[in-house]
């Protein structure tokens, strides 16, 4: 791709606006505590406007440009700079589009459940998107780190939303894990990379990275390990415990954590660093890729086994997320074209499918007050749209055609063969079987199970339309990007060439 150092003024403003819109939206929402209708109108308009602005980058990128805008510079090679390229668009399109869907779902959920502190919720939700879009549009490791930390801080009040002992405990675990790993692993690594290279700017291709070829191998390996563990939002074991603990938050927050912002920020930062800081040449020369693939392969299998044991639906979905995130890192770590394609496109595929699953969990709770899978027998007959959407999104997580997850699994399987890694192939097959094991019983119980004694078949109906419509939109998009993956794959192929 050709870098455009000084794009036209409209592109300059749009890059900056993409970051500022959720920030300004949050500030306006904070001042609308006594006007919930206007508050939600501002949230909705902000999300739609952000999505439109992100879409406006596409024509320039299709012309082979990389858009860059320096906000300010601190030192040579150390600045806060924004950038739109193919890699940016993968996550920016996901975050902006799903924010729009999540805002409308949240309106229905928060009002139906009469949740407290809805103004704070909407404001922090927007701030989390501010951080996520900042991460997506970061031009260097320093900018990405700043926005990464913003996401951690702004989502803490969301995890602690209920303000009881359970939520405070989950929120403490959440913030301690994420900030301590960033401070003890990530920040020292960034400082050392700057000292070693004199810059933190991402290059324009994924071959060379920024690490000098004459750097000592043990230093580079240490920096690589620190970066993998430092971005703990990626859910890689053993730094994954924050994620299930954060499930005490309301369902819209869980959806935000698992599909829109937090964990996607983690895997985006991890893979961006692997490809643009270390680069394919360095990773191949030091054999960093294959050991990483097997390391995260353990997370895929272990988290799937734990998910099998969880009766709480959100807990099962949480461990599914821990497992599924590692597909993304595994694909990139295999360093073959198909595997990288499969890993990066899973940022998109997992997002739409997982947000559908969490939306369904919230709808089930609002309509039937059920949290546990063992209590959901027969509910599918009275909530067919919700459980139908759950079944389709489950197929995506399993990797069955024609839903989005099939594109991921196909590319990862082909990529593992390109890398001549039979062990990775077996991990992918085993994880697919485990996916079936923890998703299929939910759908089976819902549609074919008998209602518990004393609970009639009638009396329970679908959640409000304000919740059901976003569910159907999200699951429909999952199917569309499974049948027609070309639109999002074009941005992946801008990365891999």
Rosetta blueprint (number, residue, H / E / L):
1 X L
2 X E
3 X E
4 X E
5 X L
6 X L
7 X L
8 X L
9 X H
10 X H
11 X H
12 X H
13 X H
14 X H
15 X H
16 X H
17 X H
18 X H
19 X H
20 X H
21 X H
22 X H
23 X H
24 X H
25 X H
26 X H
27 X H
28 X H
29 X H
30 X H
31 X L
32 X L
33 X L
34 X L
35 X L
36 X H
37 X H
38 X H
39 X H
40 X H
41 X H
42 X H
43 X H
44 X H
45 X H
46 X H
47 X H
48 X H
49 X H
50 X H
51 X H
52 X H
53 X H
54 X H
55 X H
56 X L
57 X L
58 X H
59 X H
60 X H
61 X H
62 X H
63 X L
64 X L
65 X E
66 X E
67 X E
68 X E
69 X E
70 X E
71 X E
72 X E
73 X E
74 X E
75 X E
76 X L
77 X L
78 X E
79 X E
80 X E
81 X E
82 X E
83 X E
84 X E
85 X L
86 X H
87 X H
88 X H
89 X H
90 X H
91 X H
92 X H
93 X H
94 X H
95 X H
96 X H
97 X H
98 X H
99 X H
100 X H
101 X H
102 X H
103 X H
104 X H
105 X H
106 X H
107 X H
108 X H
109 X H
110 X H
111 X H
112 X H
113 X L
114 X L
115 X L
116 X L
117 X L
118 X H
119 X H
120 X H
121 X H
122 X H
123 X H
124 X H
125 X H
126 X H
127 X H
128 X H
129 X H
130 X H
131 X H
132 X H
133 X H
134 X H
135 X H
136 X H
137 X L
138 X E
139 X L
140 X E
141 X H
142 X H
143 X H
144 X H
145 X H
146 X H
147 X H
148 X H
149 X H
150 X H
151 X H
152 X H
153 X H
154 X H
155 X H
156 X H
157 X H
158 X H
159 X H
160 X L
161 X L
162 X L
163 X L
164 X L
165 X H
166 X H
167 X H
168 X H
169 X H
170 X H
171 X H
172 X H
173 X H
174 X H
175 X H
176 X H
177 X H
178 X H
179 X H
180 X H
181 X H
182 X H
183 X H
184 X H
185 X H
186 X H
187 X H
188 X H
189 X H
190 X H
191 X H
192 X H
193 X H
194 X H
195 X H
196 X H
197 X H
198 X L
199 X L
200 X L
201 X E
202 X L
203 X L
204 X L
205 X L
206 X L
207 X L
208 X L
209 X L
210 X L
211 X L
212 X L
213 X L
214 X L
215 X L
216 X L
217 X H
218 X H
219 X H
220 X H
221 X H
222 X H
223 X H
224 X H
225 X H
226 X H
227 X H
228 X H
229 X H
230 X H
231 X L
232 X H
233 X H
234 X H
235 X L
236 X L
237 X L
238 X L
239 X L
240 X L
241 X H
242 X H
243 X H
244 X H
245 X H
246 X H
247 X H
248 X H
249 X L
250 X L
251 X H
252 X H
253 X H
254 X H
255 X H
256 X H
257 X H
258 X H
259 X H
260 X H
261 X L
262 X H
263 X H
264 X H
265 X H
266 X H
267 X H
268 X H
269 X H
270 X H
271 X H
272 X H
273 X H
274 X H
275 X H
276 X H
277 X H
278 X H
279 X H
280 X H
281 X H
282 X H
283 X H
284 X H
285 X H
286 X L
287 X L
288 X L
289 X H
290 X H
291 X H
292 X H
293 X H
294 X H
295 X H
296 X H
297 X H
298 X H
299 X H
300 X H
301 X H
302 X H
303 X H
304 X H
305 X H
306 X H
307 X H
308 X H
309 X L
310 X L
311 X L
312 X E
313 X H
314 X H
315 X H
316 X H
317 X H
318 X H
319 X H
320 X H
321 X H
322 X H
323 X H
324 X H
325 X H
326 X H
327 X H
328 X H
329 X H
330 X H
331 X H
332 X H
333 X H
334 X H
335 X L
336 X L
337 X H
338 X H
339 X H
340 X H
341 X H
342 X H
343 X H
344 X H
345 X H
346 X H
347 X H
348 X H
349 X H
350 X H
351 X H
352 X H
353 X H
354 X H
355 X H
356 X H
357 X H
358 X H
359 X H
360 X H
361 X H
362 X H
363 X H
364 X H
365 X H
366 X H
367 X H
368 X H
369 X L
370 X L
371 X L
372 X E
373 X H
374 X H
375 X H
376 X L
377 X L
378 X L
379 X H
380 X H
381 X H
382 X H
383 X L
384 X H
385 X H
386 X H
387 X H
388 X H
389 X H
390 X H
391 X H
392 X H
393 X H
394 X H
395 X H
396 X H
397 X H
398 X H
399 X L
400 X L
401 X L
402 X L
403 X L
404 X L
405 X H
406 X H
407 X H
408 X H
409 X H
410 X H
411 X H
412 X H
413 X H
414 X H
415 X H
416 X H
417 X H
418 X H
419 X L
420 X L
421 X L
422 X H
423 X H
424 X H
425 X H
426 X H
427 X H
428 X H
429 X H
430 X H
431 X H
432 X H
433 X H
434 X H
435 X H
436 X H
437 X H
438 X H
439 X H
440 X H
441 X H
442 X H
443 X H
444 X H
445 X H
446 X H
447 X H
448 X H
449 X L
450 X L
451 X L
452 X L
453 X L
454 X L
455 X L
456 X L
457 X L
458 X L
459 X L
460 X L
461 X L
462 X L
463 X L
464 X L
465 X H
466 X H
467 X H
468 X H
469 X H
470 X H
471 X H
472 X H
473 X H
474 X H
475 X H
476 X H
477 X H
478 X H
479 X H
480 X H
481 X H
482 X H
483 X H
484 X L
485 X L
486 X H
487 X H
488 X H
489 X H
490 X H
491 X H
492 X H
493 X H
494 X H
495 X H
496 X H
497 X L
